[in-house]
Amino acid sequence: MPNEYPPGALDGAPAPDDGLADELRRAGVDVDTSAAARAEHGRDWWPLTIRDVHAGRVPHWPGLVARPTTSAQVSAVLTGARARGVAVTAQGGRSGVLGGAVAPDGGVALDMTAMNAVVAIDEVSGLVRVEAGCFGPELEAATRSRGWTVGHLPQSFELSSVGGWISCRGAGQYSNRYGKIEDLVRGLTVVLANGDAITLGGRAPRRAVGPDLVQLFVGSEGTLGVITEATLVMRRAPRHEERRAVAFASFSEGLDACRRILQRGARPAVLRLYDEAESRRHFDVAGCALIVLDEGDETLCVATARVVDDECEGAARLDVATVATWLAHRNDVGALAALWESGICVDTLEVSGAWADLPAMSDHVLAALRAMPATLAASVHQSHAYDDGACLYFTFAGRPDGDPTEYYRRAWDVATREVLRAGGALSHHHGVGRSRARFVADALGGAYALLASLKRVVDPDDLLNPGVLGLGGEPW
């Protein structure tokens, strides 16, 4: 976790749920009711919980922490909790930044990290079966030892689990080459709120047997079921790499180059464009830096690099070591807690939109954030690209007087309003959690009623992660 509770913060903890704890222990489930464990599992990397911890406030006190080791034990937890009307929040590494893995007061924090086995690797088909609590480094080590890779490398790689990737519909930093998590999932085992364990997909790379029920749970953030196992696609471990770095005179000019690259069919694993502010901050260069890295088969990488060179012909060449700078710092997250503890309110929001809408969207979001009186900085980069559009990743920082909650909420309000007004998507890969829950109905329009009806069918008691995705509880 990003920071630690100060001495005395856990004194006076409310009583645990000993009744349910005893029942689950009789079913063979490892249960922890200590104040330290419950306080830790009542938070994730949501910036507002960082502030709470620094101030010695425990955001939420779950009634217990359950650590199952099998799908049958997950079923026992859900069955027991349902009988008592107790909410359950599935958790992995709790690396999410939107409050989606925050177990509520009195609820069950369902810690999935003991289910961390790489079950099987099929080197003929290029598939790996893995339990949901397996962390990125362990999965990658297992596949690399056999000459393969899943290629899913989010910034939270060392802190996050397979189940979290799938639940939040995540995207790795090399996603242009390997695909996002929804492209990699072939099958799931899911335990429903009533305790039933079901297996979805896993029979073939594609099916035409009704809607794809696997995808129903990809991005459901623990509100429709608990993912316990997944089958993922692997790729051969890369043997070649190409790197490029250039700078454009404007962010919109760089976006247009990215669009042309993708629409010519090139898929460099990394294609990240930074605005002037972030180019100075990260690389100490003028202009808008474009970082390009591709890996894989040499023939494909060389052809991709040629397309990049063609479409960036008019840009200023940067030292290719700029790519190495990005690689060295791409997963740095240590500054977040220190900034909040010093009184600076900082956060990021990633959204997506069509190429035709992105330049205006970027301008309007940045203008709205910079117009807020307490804002110190607002910047943007493009991190994932498609034929028809891309992800924009905004960062803002402010120093409001007193409690930063009002400024924080207002920043999200003004930025989200501009994104939705421009026709963009509410989230690209971080998900919704609790921080964005209040926007889901507007973002989905008429489809929100369909999502809510699905929740009522599979979880009529609002047992699973209530409030997340704007379902089964009040949004923050």
C-alpha positions in Angstrom: 0.0 0.0 0.0 1.2 3.6 -0.7 1.5 4.7 3.0 1.1 3.3 6.5 -1.2 4.2 9.4 0.4 6.3 12.1 0.7 4.9 15.6 -2.6 4.6 17.4 -4.8 4.9 14.3 -6.1 1.3 14.8 -7.0 1.8 18.5 -10.7 1.4 19.2 -11.4 -0.8 16.1 -15.1 -1.9 15.9 -15.8 -5.5 16.7 -15.2 -8.0 13.9 -17.9 -10.3 12.5 -17.0 -13.3 14.7 -20.2 -15.3 13.9 -19.5 -15.4 10.1 -15.8 -15.8 10.8 -16.4 -19.0 12.8 -18.7 -20.3 10.2 -16.2 -19.8 7.4 -13.4 -21.3 9.5 -15.5 -24.5 9.9 -15.7 -24.5 6.1 -11.9 -24.5 5.9 -11.5 -20.9 4.9 -8.6 -18.9 6.3 -10.1 -15.9 8.1 -8.4 -12.9 9.7 -10.3 -10.6 12.1 -7.3 -8.6 13.4 -7.6 -4.8 13.4 -4.5 -4.5 11.2 -5.8 -6.8 8.5 -9.2 -5.3 8.5 -7.9 -1.8 8.3 -5.6 -2.6 5.4 -8.4 -4.3 3.4 -10.6 -1.3 3.9 -8.6 0.7 1.4 -6.8 0.6 -2.0 -4.7 3.1 -3.9 -7.6 5.6 -4.3 -6.0 9.0 -3.5 -8.7 9.9 -1.0 -7.8 6.8 1.1 -4.2 7.9 1.0 -5.2 11.1 2.7 -7.3 9.3 5.3 -4.5 6.9 6.2 -2.0 9.8 6.6 -4.5 11.5 8.9 -4.9 8.4 11.0 -8.5 7.7 9.8 -9.5 4.2 8.7 -11.7 4.7 5.7 -13.7 1.5 6.3 -13.6 -1.4 8.8 -14.6 -4.7 7.1 -16.0 -7.3 9.4 -13.4 -9.8 8.4 -10.8 -10.7 5.8 -11.3 -14.1 4.1 -8.5 -15.8 2.1 -9.9 -18.7 0.1 -7.6 -21.2 -1.7 -10.2 -22.8 -3.9 -13.4 -21.9 -5.9 -15.3 -24.1 -3.4 -14.1 -21.9 -0.6 -15.2 -18.8 -2.5 -18.6 -20.4 -2.8 -18.7 -21.0 0.9 -17.8 -17.4 1.6 -20.6 -16.1 -0.7 -23.2 -18.5 0.6 -22.4 -17.6 4.2 -22.4 -13.9 3.6 -25.6 -14.0 1.6 -27.4 -15.9 4.4 -26.4 -13.0 6.8 -26.9 -10.1 4.4 -23.2 -9.2 4.4 -21.6 -7.5 1.5 -18.5 -9.0 -0.2 -15.7 -7.2 -2.0 -13.3 -9.3 -4.1 -9.8 -8.0 -3.8 -6.4 -8.8 -5.5 -3.5 -6.4 -5.1 -5.8 -3.5 -4.4 -3.8 -1.4 -6.8 -6.9 0.3 -8.2 -7.0 4.1 -7.9 -10.8 4.6 -7.9 -12.0 2.9 -4.7 -13.3 -0.2 -6.5 -11.5 -2.6 -4.1 -12.5 -0.8 -0.9 -14.4 -3.3 1.3 -17.3 -1.5 3.1 -17.8 -1.3 6.9 -18.9 -4.7 8.2 -18.4 -6.4 4.9 -16.2 -9.3 3.8 -12.9 -8.4 2.3 -12.4 -11.4 0.0 -8.6 -11.5 -0.5 -8.0 -13.7 -3.6 -4.2 -13.6 -3.5 -3.9 -17.1 -2.0 -5.4 -18.4 -5.3 -2.2 -17.6 -7.2 -1.2 -20.8 -9.1 -0.3 -21.0 -12.8 -2.4 -24.1 -13.4 -1.4 -25.2 -16.9 0.5 -24.0 -20.0 -0.5 -25.3 -23.4 2.5 -24.6 -25.7 0.7 -26.0 -28.8 -2.3 -23.7 -28.5 -0.5 -20.8 -26.8 -2.8 -20.7 -23.7 -2.2 -20.4 -20.0 -4.7 -21.3 -17.2 -4.1 -19.2 -14.1 -5.8 -18.5 -10.8 -7.2 -15.0 -10.3 -4.9 -14.1 -7.4 -1.7 -14.6 -9.4 0.3 -11.4 -9.7 1.9 -10.1 -12.9 5.5 -11.0 -12.2 4.7 -14.6 -11.2 2.6 -15.1 -14.3 5.2 -13.6 -16.6 8.0 -15.6 -15.0 6.1 -18.8 -15.6 5.4 -18.1 -19.2 8.8 -16.6 -20.0 10.5 -19.8 -18.6 8.8 -21.6 -21.4 9.6 -19.0 -24.1 6.2 -17.3 -24.0 4.6 -14.1 -22.7 1.1 -12.9 -22.0 2.3 -9.4 -22.8 -0.1 -7.7 -20.3 2.1 -5.1 -18.6 0.1 -2.4 -16.8 1.8 0.3 -14.7 0.6 -1.6 -11.7 2.2 -4.9 -13.0 4.0 -5.7 -9.8 1.1 -4.7 -7.6 -1.9 -6.2 -9.5 -3.4 -9.6 -10.1 -5.0 -11.4 -13.0 -8.4 -11.1 -11.5 -8.0 -7.4 -11.1 -6.9 -7.0 -14.7 -10.0 -8.7 -15.9 -12.4 -7.2 -13.4 -11.4 -3.6 -14.4 -11.0 -4.3 -18.1 -7.4 -3.3 -17.9 -4.8 -2.4 -20.6 -1.1 -3.1 -20.5 1.5 -0.6 -21.7 2.3 -2.9 -24.7 -1.3 -3.3 -25.6 -1.1 -2.1 -29.2 0.9 -5.3 -29.9 -0.6 -7.8 -27.5 -4.1 -6.5 -27.1 -6.1 -5.4 -24.0 -7.2 -7.9 -21.4 -10.5 -8.5 -23.1 -8.5 -9.6 -26.2 -6.5 -12.1 -24.1 -9.2 -13.8 -22.1 -10.5 -17.1 -23.6 -12.2 -18.6 -20.6 -13.3 -17.9 -17.0 -14.4 -19.6 -13.8 -16.8 -17.4 -11.9 -18.6 -17.8 -8.6 -22.0 -16.1 -8.6 -23.6 -14.4 -5.6 -25.6 -17.5 -4.8 -22.5 -19.6 -4.5 -22.8 -21.3 -7.8 -19.4 -21.8 -9.7 -19.7 -21.6 -13.5 -17.2 -22.1 -16.3 -17.5 -19.7 -19.3 -15.7 -20.1 -22.7 -12.4 -21.9 -22.8 -13.4 -24.3 -25.7 -12.1 -22.4 -28.7 -10.7 -19.0 -29.8 -14.2 -17.9 -30.9 -17.8 -19.1 -30.5 -21.1 -18.2 -32.1 -23.3 -19.6 -29.4 -25.3 -16.6 -28.3 -23.7 -13.5 -26.7 -20.1 -13.9 -25.3 -20.8 -14.5 -21.6 -17.1 -14.3 -20.8 -17.1 -10.6 -21.7 -20.1 -10.0 -19.4 -17.7 -10.4 -16.5 -14.7 -8.5 -18.1 -15.0 -5.1 -16.6 -17.7 -6.0 -14.1 -15.5 -4.9 -11.1 -16.7 -7.7 -8.8 -20.4 -6.6 -9.0 -21.7 -9.6 -11.0 -19.5 -12.5 -9.8 -16.1 -13.4 -8.4 -13.5 -14.5 -10.9 -11.4 -17.4 -9.6 -9.6 -18.6 -12.7 -8.9 -17.5 -16.3 -7.5 -18.9 -19.5 -5.4 -16.3 -21.3 -3.7 -16.2 -24.7 0.1 -16.2 -24.8 2.5 -15.0 -27.5 6.0 -16.2 -28.3 8.5 -14.2 -26.2 9.9 -11.4 -28.4 13.4 -11.8 -30.0 13.7 -8.3 -31.6 13.1 -4.7 -30.6 12.9 -1.4 -32.4 12.9 2.0 -30.7 12.1 5.5 -32.0 11.7 9.0 -30.3 10.6 12.2 -32.0 9.0 15.5 -31.0 6.1 17.3 -32.7 5.4 21.1 -32.6 1.9 20.5 -31.1 -0.1 17.7 -29.4 -2.7 17.7 -32.2 0.1 17.2 -34.8 1.4 14.2 -32.9 -2.1 12.8 -32.5 -2.5 12.9 -36.3 0.8 11.1 -36.8 -0.4 8.4 -34.4 -3.6 8.1 -36.3 -1.9 7.6 -39.6 0.5 5.0 -38.2 -2.4 2.9 -36.9 -4.6 3.4 -40.0 -1.8 2.0 -42.1 -2.0 -1.2 -40.1 1.2 -0.8 -38.0 0.9 -1.8 -34.4 4.0 -0.7 -32.4 3.7 -2.2 -28.9 4.2 1.3 -27.4 3.1 4.5 -29.1 2.9 7.2 -26.4 2.6 10.9 -27.2 3.2 13.5 -24.4 2.1 17.2 -24.4 4.6 20.0 -23.8 4.3 19.9 -20.1 4.8 16.2 -19.7 7.6 16.1 -22.3 9.5 18.6 -20.2 8.7 16.9 -16.9 9.5 13.3 -18.0 12.2 13.8 -20.6 13.5 17.4 -20.4 12.7 18.0 -24.1 10.9 20.7 -26.0 7.8 20.0 -28.0 5.5 17.0 -27.7 7.5 13.8 -27.4 6.4 10.6 -29.1 7.9 7.4 -27.6 7.8 4.3 -29.9 8.9 0.8 -28.9 8.0 -2.4 -30.8 9.0 -6.0 -30.0 8.4 -9.4 -31.5 9.4 -11.0 -34.9 12.2 -9.0 -36.5 10.5 -8.8 -39.9 7.3 -7.4 -38.4 9.2 -5.0 -36.1 11.3 -3.6 -38.9 8.2 -3.1 -41.2 6.4 -1.3 -38.3 9.4 1.0 -37.7 9.5 1.9 -41.4 5.8 3.0 -41.2 6.6 5.0 -38.1 9.6 6.7 -39.8 7.4 7.6 -42.8 4.6 9.2 -40.8 7.0 11.0 -38.4 9.2 12.3 -41.2 8.6 16.0 -40.4 9.1 15.7 -36.6 12.3 16.5 -34.8 14.4 13.5 -34.0 15.1 12.8 -30.3 17.9 10.7 -28.8 16.6 7.1 -28.8 17.8 7.0 -25.1 14.5 8.9 -24.4 12.8 5.5 -24.8 15.2 4.1 -22.1 14.2 6.9 -19.8 10.6 6.0 -20.2 11.3 2.3 -19.6 13.3 3.1 -16.4 10.5 5.2 -14.9 7.3 3.9 -16.4 6.1 2.1 -13.2 7.1 4.8 -10.7 4.2 5.3 -8.3 6.1 6.3 -5.2 5.5 10.0 -5.4 1.7 9.8 -5.1 1.5 9.4 -1.3 4.2 12.0 -0.7 2.3 14.6 -2.7 -1.0 14.0 -0.9 0.7 14.1 2.4 2.3 17.4 1.6 -1.1 18.9 0.8 -1.1 18.6 -3.0 -4.2 17.0 -4.4 -3.1 14.9 -7.5 -4.8 12.3 -9.6 -5.2 11.0 -13.1 -8.1 10.2 -15.3 -7.9 8.1 -18.5 -10.6 8.3 -21.1 -11.0 7.5 -24.8 -12.5 8.9 -27.9 -12.5 8.9 -31.7 -9.6 10.5 -33.5 -11.9 13.3 -34.9 -12.8 14.3 -31.3 -9.5 13.9 -29.4 -7.9 17.3 -30.1 -10.9 19.3 -29.0 -11.5 17.0 -26.0 -7.9 17.4 -24.9 -8.1 21.2 -25.1 -11.4 21.5 -23.3 -10.5 19.1 -20.4 -7.2 20.9 -19.8 -8.9 24.3 -20.0 -11.6 23.2 -17.5 -9.0 21.9 -15.0 -6.7 24.9 -15.3 -9.6 27.3 -14.8 -10.1 25.9 -11.2 -8.5 28.4 -8.8 -6.5 25.9 -6.8 -5.1 24.0 -9.8 -1.3 24.0 -10.1 -0.9 21.9 -13.2 -2.9 19.9 -15.8 -1.4 17.8 -18.6 -2.1 15.0 -21.0 -0.6 12.1 -22.9 -1.9 9.5 -25.4 -1.1 6.0 -24.3 -3.2 3.4 -26.3 -4.2 3.7 -29.9 -6.6 2.1 -32.3 -7.6 2.5 -36.0 -10.5 4.8 -35.0 -9.3 6.5 -31.8 -7.1 6.5 -28.7 -6.9 6.9 -25.0 -6.0 10.2 -23.5 -4.5 10.2 -20.0 -4.9 13.4 -18.0 -3.0 14.4 -14.9 -4.0 17.2 -12.6 -2.6 18.7 -9.4 -3.9 21.4 -7.1 -3.3 22.8 -3.6 -6.7 23.6 -2.1 -7.1 25.1 1.3 -8.3 22.7 4.0 -10.1 19.4 3.1 -9.2 18.6 -0.5 -12.4 16.6 -1.1 -14.4 19.4 -2.6 -11.6 20.4 -5.0 -11.0 16.7 -5.9 -14.7 16.0 -6.6 -15.0 19.3 -8.6 -12.0 18.4 -10.8 -13.5 15.1 -11.7 -16.8 16.7 -12.4 -15.5 19.4 -14.8 -13.1 17.0 -16.6 -15.8 14.3 -17.0 -18.4 16.7 -18.2 -16.0 17.8 -21.1 -15.2 14.2 -22.0 -18.8 13.1 -22.2 -19.8 16.3 -24.0 -17.1 15.5 -26.7 -18.6 12.0 -27.1 -15.8 10.3 -25.3 -15.9 7.2 -23.0 -15.9 7.6 -19.2 -12.9 5.3 -18.7 -10.4 3.5 -21.0 -8.7 1.1 -18.6 -8.8 2.1 -14.9 -12.5 1.3 -14.6 -15.2 3.0 -12.5 -14.9 2.0 -8.9 -16.5 4.4 -6.6 -14.9 7.6 -7.7 -16.7 7.5 -11.1 -19.8 5.7 -10.1 -21.9 8.9 -10.1 -21.2 9.3 -13.8 -22.2 5.9 -15.1 -25.8 6.5 -15.8 -25.0 9.5 -18.0 -22.1 7.7 -19.7 -24.2 4.7 -20.6 -27.5 6.5 -21.3 -30.4 4.1 -22.0 -28.0 1.1 -21.6 -27.6 1.8 -17.9 -31.1 0.3 -17.2 -29.9 -2.9 -18.9 -26.8 -3.1 -16.8 -28.9 -2.5 -13.6 -31.3 -5.2 -14.6 -28.4 -7.7 -15.1 -27.2 -6.9 -11.6 -30.7 -7.6 -10.2 -30.8 -11.0 -11.9 -27.4 -12.3 -10.8 -27.1 -10.5 -7.5 -30.7 -9.6 -6.3 -29.5 -8.9 -2.7 -26.8 -6.4 -3.8 -24.2 -8.6 -2.1 -21.3 -8.1 -4.5 -19.3 -4.8 -4.2 -22.3 -2.6 -3.7 -21.9 1.0 -5.0 -19.2 0.2 -7.5 -20.2 0.8 -11.2 -23.1 2.8 -9.7 -24.9 -0.6 -8.9 -26.4 -1.9 -5.8 -25.6 1.1 -3.5 -25.2 4.8 -3.4 -22.4 6.3 -5.5 -19.8 8.3 -3.7 
